[in-house]
Every structure is written in C-alpha cells, then in structure tokens.
Amino acid sequence: MATGAIQKVPCYSYSPSSSSSSRRWTYDVFLSFRGEDTRKGFTGHLHMALKEAGINAFIDDQLRRGEDITAELVQAIEGSRISVIVFSRRYADSGWCLEELVKIMECRTTLGQMVLPIFYDVDPSVVRRQTGIFADAFKKHEERFREDKVKVQRWRDALTEAANLSGHHLADGHEAKFIKEIINAEINKQLTNTQLFIADYQVGLNSRAEKIINHLNIGKNDADVRMVGILGMSGVGKTTVAKVIYNELYHTFRGQISFLEKVRETQHLVDLQRQLLVDILNGTKITISNVSAGIIEIKRRLGSKRVLVIIDDVDHSDQLKALAIKRDSFGAGSRIIITTKDEHFLRQLHVDSIYHAEQMNKEEALELLSWHAFGNCGPDREYLELARKVVDYCGGLPLAIQVLGSFLCTRSTGEWESTVEKLKRIPPREIQEKLKISYDGLGDDTEKDIFLDISCFFIGMDKNYVTHVLDGCGFSSEIGIRVLHERCLITSHQGQKLMMHDLVRDMGREIVRAKSPNNLGKRSRLWHPDDVKSVLTNNTGTKRIEGIILDLADSEDSGFTTEAFKEMQNLRLLQLNYANLTGGYEFFCKEIRWLCWHGFPLSVIPKEFYQPNLVAIDLRFSKLTHVWEDTGVLENLKILNLGHSHYLLESPDFSKLPNLEKLILKDCKSLSKVHKSIGHLKRLVLVNLKDCKVLKALPGSFYKLKTIKTLVLSGCSRFEKFGKNLGNMESLTTLQADKTALTKVPSVGNLYCLRELSLVGCNLHEVPKDLGSLSFLEDLDLGGNSFDSFPDLSRLSSLSDLSLPNCNLTNDAIDSMNLGSLSGLHSLNLDNNNFGSLPSLSGLLQLTCLRMAGCTKLEEINGLPTSLHILNADECTALRRMPNFSEMKMQRLKLNNSPQLIEFPGLEKSLNVAMRLTMMAHNNFTNYLLKDSTLEGWIGAGDILVGGNEIPKWFEYITEDGGQVHFRVPQEIGCDLKVLAVCVVYSANSADSSQGLYDFFFYVVNHTKRTSFKAETDIAFARNSHEYYLWLGHLSNDEFKLGGGDLVDLVAVIPYEEFRVEKIGLRLLSDRCISSYPKPMWYDVIPYYQGLLNITIYECDDEEEEEEGPSHVPSKEHQPFNRRESDDNASMETSTDEESLADQDTPVLGNTWIAIFSKLCCCLPSINSS
C-alpha cells in the first residue's frame, strides 16, 4: 500500500475490550483428580455429565508423572471459573496432583475462583488432617523431599485449606444422582448470571477497579464490615467501574453478592429490599410487606453472611436506611460499596474510605472516542486534530466521550468541524440532561442561584472572596458552597480556588440560556462576550439581568453608553474589564454587590456612581489618581482592591468604609500616602502594599489596630521604619517586608500570634533581641542581611522553616543560635555563609530539608538527623568529610563541585534506599563509585548523577551511539524480571543551558505484547560543570510486565535541543527488587503507537518495499545494541515475510507518523486490515 493511502492511526489491541478488568474465562470447570483412582469411573462420568449439560470442562487426559505441572495446565487452571477437586484415596500419592492443588488454591485467592471439593471414598477429616492413608503418602513425600520441606508443607497447607471448604462427600451413595445434584445445585448456579455487562468498549477500567478493590482490604481485618464510597460527578464512570468490581469479586464472595443499580430511579424502597435479599439468597422467594419489615428481614437473613453489596447512584439517605446499611446488619468480612454524587451521604455513614472517581487522561479519552467514532483504538489520520479537540471538550468524562463519539461516527471532517464549533455554544442534550440531575437535586433556589453564579462568573476565584460577594447578595453561601462541593458540582484547588468541570460549567450556563434562548436581554446572566456586546450595543437589557461579565482586554470594541444599563434594575454582579463608557453614571441601579472593572478609565470615581450595597470593588490596573470624587458611606464594603493602579497618589478616606476587611494597594507605584483614617477600621484584617515604591511610612494610627492579621510591605523600597507600636498589633500573624529600606526593627516580643516573619534583603545588621520569645513563630526568613551577631533561637518552639542565606554568618553566629534545640524545624537554609563547620543537628528529628550551597569555607558536616530528605551542599569547595549516612533515608543529595571530598561513610547503604545523588564534577569519590564496582549491587529507588562518559562495566546491553537499546528478555528469566537497571551518558551545551532541573523520559516499547510505557523523572544541570554526565537509575518491571522472550525497545529522551543522549546501558535484574521508599520516577501507560513514535526507524527503499517486501535488518551503523562479553555483534536475525508483529523478532520502529504508517502497512497487512 502506498503511504498516501494510509488512513488509520495504528491500533494493536486484539479487541476493543482488551483493557477490561473483567476476566474472560477459557473454561467453566477445571477437574483435578487422581487418574488411577477415578479417571474411568466417577471423574469420567462427571466429565461426561458436564459436557451433556453444556458446561465447558477441562480434563487432563494424559497420565502424568513427577511433580512439576506443565504451563498448559497452569493456563487451564487460571482460565477456569470453577475448579472441582475429586479427592480420592490415592490423591495424596501424586506430587503432580498436589502441585495442581496448590495452584488451584492460589487462584482461589488471587482470581476469586470458586473451588468445589468432592470427597470420593475418603473422609474429609483424613484430607484435612492428613491422617490414615494420606499420612502414609506424606511419609514418602517427606523422605523423598528431605531437602525441600517447604514444598511438603505447602502441599499440607493446600489440602487443609481445601478440605475446610464447603464440599460434598460421596461414600457409598448413588453416583449418578450425586453428580446430577452437584451440577444443578452447585455448578450451574454459579455459572448462571454471574457477570454484568459493562460496556462495549472498556478503556482504563483496570487501574480504577484495582484501586477501589485495594480500598476494600479484602482478606485483611475480615472480622470487620468495611464500607467504601465511590464519589464523582455524573458521567464520570462510577457505575461502570462498580460493575467491573462486581464481576471481579463475584467468586470471592461465593455468589453472595448484590448489585443494586440506579437506586435513584427506583420508586419503591420495598423493591430494593426484595432485590437485595433475592440476589444474596440465590432466588429464595421473599415477601416484604413494608419498608420497616424489610429492614428487619435484611438484618435477620444477612446478619451472619459475608456479602458484597454494591448500591449504585444513591441520592437520598432513605435509600440507605431502607437497605439497613450499617455495619451490624451484615456478617463479618462483608463489604459495602456505595456510588453517589453526594459526599454528605458517605460522611453520614462514616464510610471507611472514599474513592474519588478519576476522569480519563487524554490518551484514554482519545482511545475511547476512537472506538466509538472509528471502531478502532486510534483515530483516522485526517481526524486526529479534530478528535483531540473533542477530547479536550469532554474533559475526561466518559459519558461525553461516548455520546460524542457515537454521534460523530461515519461523519465527514466538515461535520466534525461544525460540531466542534457548535459545542462552544450549546452542549449536547444527552450530556446536559445527565449532568443536570445533580442540579435538579439541590435543596432550594438559593443553592441553585449560587451554582449558577459560580458557573457563569466565579470559576477559578478565591472561595473566601466569592463567599463575601454571595453573602452580600443575601445567600447563605458558606453552607451553599459546601453542598455544591459535596454533590460534585464544584471542586476546590488546594482548598481555596473554586473550580468546576467544563461540562458542568456548560450545563449551568445552558440552564440560563434555555430560559430565554432567543432574547439575550431576558437572560438572568450574561457571560459570552458577543451576547454582552449585543445587549449593550442595542440597549436590550431588562430587569431580568442579574449579572454581566465582559473582558475587553484583547478587544478593540471597548466603547458603550451607560444608558445601556438603565433597564437593568436587578443587576447584582458586574464585570466590565477594560471597557470605556460614555454618558452619566446615574443609569446604573443601586443593587450592585460586586464591581470588577480592571483598567477603569477615569481618574476618579464620579459621585453619581455611588453604590451603597457594594461588597467588593476590584479596580485593578485603573487610571485613578484619587479614588472618589465624593461618596456616601459604603456600609457593606468589605474588599477594596486597587492594585496596579500606577497613577494613584493616595489612598481613599477610610471613614466612609467602616466595615472594610481587606485592602489591596499592591504595585501602586505613585502611592505616597495612606490616609490616617485607616486607624479607624476596626474590622481590617489584611493590608497589601507590596511594591508601592515611593511609600515611606504608615500613619501612626495604623499600628493601633488590633485586628490586622496580614501586613505585606515587600518591595516598598523606600519604606524606612515601622511605627514604634508595631509590637502592639496583637492579631498580626504574617509580616512580610522584603527588600525595603529598613535598618532596624522595633520590639516584636509582644506579637504573640506572629506565625510568619520575612525581612529578606533589607539593610539590617542586627536581629530584634526579643525575637526568641515568639513562641508561635513558624516561618522566619531573614536572608540577604549582613548580621554582626545573632540571638539565641532555642525558645522558638514552633519554628518550622528557618531561612538565613547570604547573611555573613560565621561559626560564632551559628553557635549562638543553638540550632540543635529547634526540635520542630522542618527546613533550614544556610546557603552562602561563612562558617567553617556545622554543629550536630542529629537531634532535629523533624528536619527534612537542609541547604548549605555556596558555603565555601565549610570543611565538614557533623551529625545529621535520619529524618533528612534533602541536602544541598553544592559549591562547598572545601568540604572534605560527610557524616555517617548508613541510617539515612535521604531522597536527594547534591554535592556538585566538591573536589576535596574524601570521606563519606555509609553512602552505599543510603543509596540502596531512595536517595538521588548529584555530584556533577569529577572527584576521587565519584571515581571510586564507578571504577571499583561499588554500585554494581546498588538497587535503590533513587538515582545517581555524576560527571563521566563511560558506561560502567557491569551493564550487559550497551548502545555506544544514541539513547536506544533493543533487546529480548532471556527465556530463562521467565516472569521473574523485577528491575531494569539503566545507565545513560548525556552531554549539555553549557552556553545554551540554564542551571536547574530538566524533564527526562524513558519509553519502554514491548513489541511482543504491543504495549508501551512512559517513565518520567528529571535531571540536573549545573553551569560550568563537566561536559558529560552519567545518570544511573532503575525502572520497575512491576509497571511494564516484561517476560521471557519479549522483544523490547528502551529509549532515553531529554526533550531539549541543548542536551544530547550519547550512550545507554541496560542490565536486567531478576534477583532483587527496588526499595519501597518514595521513588523519583513516574510511570504512565501509553498507546503502543505512541511508543513507536519515540524509537528509531530503520529505513528501506520504497521501490524495494513494493517489489520484495520490507527489510528490517538494520545497517551496521544502526546496530540496535551491543551486548557486553558477546562475540556476536552481527545484526539481529529478522523475518521479511508478512506476519504480524507479535510473531516476529523485529519491531516496526518509527519516529514520525508517516514512517510508522508506511512500515505498518508494508509489514502488517493482517493488522491493518483488522
């Protein structure tokens, strides 16, 4: 096929559900038996009866000897839904049977398979205790395996465990009748309706289901009843992943499991109660007269049973009460899963854990969209960018992806483009209706108004700020916002910024639009720039408009008349950023609570623009020189933000703002005076005057305020002194005055509430003597001041972060601080100081970060606490000795440019934890690490970065030119591969590179299994250091699942032009695991084709491809790897016939779409056609 004819982005999944977590069983039943006892008798009859019943049973027809079962049998056991064990008199004689039994019991635990023991002519107690004839068998085993007692004990344990299961004993009974009862009463019942349909295309469900199952703690604390909630917005896939869990755990709970779907839509609670009981009691007829009777019946019948109950889409507490969802209603080991959009129900129940349903990442979303739109896991090439736009719109919401993918199926690119444009204005009805369920469930109109205000105006804004504004509108916004959060309608970023999923936002805006689809002026809220411009230009506003938001920062249309607002008599919320209005301001109604007008064009606010109900004014970047021409009292104003108003000469008269709480005058470069009336603001808590360059002082009345909590003066470069009453500001918690002209700080001893003090880069030479009495101080930053001495800090019992870089600290100053007594210290920064030694800090058991970079006189570091995670001692050029590291759990250690370092006891042991070591300049110590094989046994979770350009000799696979290594996992390793030890040599152009951290990626592409993975970490670069750098680290095979025979490419990528990967080395380790400490590596599953984009392609001539088929043998200069100590340096043997990639020894490799497509179409017709 010609390159230009290729249409599909390649897809290598065997089926659209290949990522499903639901197990696809190969057999219904696996029969385990002693052939010499029962093959031609009972077991033969049982197998025949199973076949006649239409049950797919596996029976091993061969007479086996020995103990090691074959891979074929292992696969059969793992692939069977039920294992039936026929215990006969001579069963224990066979090591083969016993190994088979061990595997069966293992699958019972790991895969949730059902195990049914049948005791044929042998008593269960004989099997359980290994007495009688079983004892005779084990005497022989113990004699034979005297050197392997573990194996014999494993057999005994398996027999005991199996015999303790509920089974059937046939002594002298009627065999035919017995077999019939087993099939009808046990096997058929288990095989009937044990699986729920999940979805046509299952993408990304494995990891999500696994996380929730981990929350269930099955097998741990089985005496407890554990409840787990799955919380998330509509359409995020809560029900879908709950079905996956049901299918996975059905056999773990022996069928005593119930899935109550969409309980929100069930009208009668009695029906729910009845379904719960019928599900778990296996069809038993249940009569329930009313809800109260049903609760009693559930407790009576299920109180002693170990059950799994999944209750889907709960939206009312009555549903949970009716189902008796309490821990004492069910037997020990029971697990309850509840899916809901309302967190409040889960909190009421005191669930043990809440799993927040995850939205799909972009790769998963693109794959799911492609299945629905194209029937393939990748989009058609000409649709790729359009598909990505749809994925961006859907925001990881599976419902939206499914709806839009199905709608766009078979449609042209033009129709896709039209749909994408329409989505910007009107969301699809099916998505809208699903998401609107949460909105409709809100308790009252106030909650709905709060939601609509946030969705139209306040996304991304500070929660406290929005609360002030909405409270000013008469809403009880504190509880209202909490309810919205509990119902997954809003989220919060770091607990402060209000956030909302784009589709939920669009749902809220569509509710507003739908009430007046054709008349913009009659909508309650206007947010779209074109709609707002239309209303203001045509003067079509009405009293129904409550809020307008318009930002003209990047628009040329900035002029409107004030008369356009005349009819908007209920306007509460107004944003007119960078708008210019002509006309009188008397046309504005007096109901405005929030006025946001960035770039306000006037030099003073006109008196007719008096707004008595204002709660918040935001006039940042205004042209104001004075604030009000004249104004009445603004009784309700709480927030005044005039930041970045560069022409403002003085603050307003605060006597008209009696209830002001927050004053922001940040970056008002011309502000020289703050009005003395500020001292009358009895509710003022925050004053931000950062970067007011000409401000020299604050009025004395300011320092008498008892309510101020935060004062920011940083960047006020002419600010010379605090008032003498600074120490009386008893509520002050944060004081920032960096880079001011301060030369002295008055007494601070009475600032008992002070938590943060920052005086960086001032002209201080002494520290307030009573600084040590601030017992609640948590953060102290005095860097960039040249102190002559330093007080004792031992009484700062709450101090967590101490930063003193560039302070000219000598040994005497360090000693006087008594640093070793700061027991609560977490972070200490002593960069660029003049001390020669550091006293022992080993007693600071909470210290996690220590910086001493640039301390050029420092010769030794004494004791360090084992809690330390980060130590930066870069450019400590005199450093010779480090303390003992053998007990350290360090995560990052930086010792760049430490040429004198000779002593570092315990480093090897610390490295084997999780430490990241950076020593980018050569010294004797780095030579010792690399040349003496010190690191050959290293298996730490961290990494090592040193100067150097030679791959150490203990690496097996080496590429001397480039960052790609191509290898096959040796068959003898099998499934035991645990770690990929990697070494990368890279170079950097120091002229083009800035100092810092850079992204560093590994791509692992398994061509045999058609899987790709991305691992991400970072590397450091230090200016003026060595030209070549050596990175050593480990990749966990827990993520990749590489096995014996797999053909794999490993690629190292530093995606910056100034860096080049020169060499790569690889070593496969099967005898050790990476330590379990926090790892500096992040792993991601990516589509196979995406992995192909990052590996080298071996080019072949187009004409040769057409005539002879493609050749994959790399040229000599493109050898994929050299294996150390191997005589065979020839290129790998490859096949040129047209078989699928999984059957070849050679991958199709590519670094561009065209290259991949052409190679795949030439080489993989079977895949391409599928």
Protein Blocks (a to p, Z undefined) as FASTA:
>chain_A
ZZklpmbdcdfbfbfklmpcbdcdfbfbdcdddfklmmmmmmmmmmmmmmmnopacdddf
bdcedjbdcfklmmmmmmpfbdcddddfklmmpmklmmmmmmmmmmmmmnopacddddeh
iafklmmnopajlmmmmmmmmmmmmmlmmlmmmmmmmmmmmmmpccdddfklcfklmmmm
mmmmmmmmmmgopbccfbfbdghklmmmmmmmmmnogoiaklbccdddddddehilmmmm
mmmmmmmmmmmnnopacddehkllpmblklmmmmmmmmmnnopacddfbfklmmmmmmmm
mmmcccddddehiabfklmmmnopafklpcehiacddddfbfklmmmnopabdcdddddd
fklmmmmmmmmmnopabdcfklmmmmmmmmmmnnopaklmmmmmmmmgoiafklmmmmmm
mmmmmccfklmmmmmmmmmmpmblklmmmmmmmmmmmgoiafklmmmmmmmnopafklmm
mmmmmnopacceehlaccddfklmmmmmmmmmmmmmmlmklpfbdfbfklmmmmmmnopa
cfklmbdcddfklccblbccfklmmmmmmbfbdcdehiacedjfklpcckbfbdcdehia
bfbdcfklccfkbfbdcfehiabfbfbfbdcddfklmbdcfehilkbmbdcdfklmmmbf
bdcfehilklcbdcfklmmmmkbfbdcfehilkbmbdcfklmmpckbmbdcfehiakbmb
dcfklmmmmmbmbdcdehiabfbdcdfklmmmbmbdcdehiabfbdcfklmmmmkbmbdc
fehiacfbdcdfklmmmbmbdcdehklpafklmmmnommlmmmbfbdcfehiabfbdcdf
klmmmbfbdcfehiakbmbdcdddfkbmbdcfehilkbmbdcdfklpccfbdcfehilkb
mbdghklmmmmmmpccddfbccfklmmmmmnommmmgccfbdcddedjbdcfkbfbdcfb
djbdcddddfklmmmbfbdcddddddddfklpccdddddddddddfklopaddddddddd
dehiafbdcddddddfklnopaehiacddddddfbfkbccfbdcddddfkbccdfbdcfb
dcddddfklmmmmpccddddfklmmmnopafbdcfklcfbdcehiablcdcdddfbdcdf
klpcbdcddfbfklmmmmmmmmmmmlmmZZ
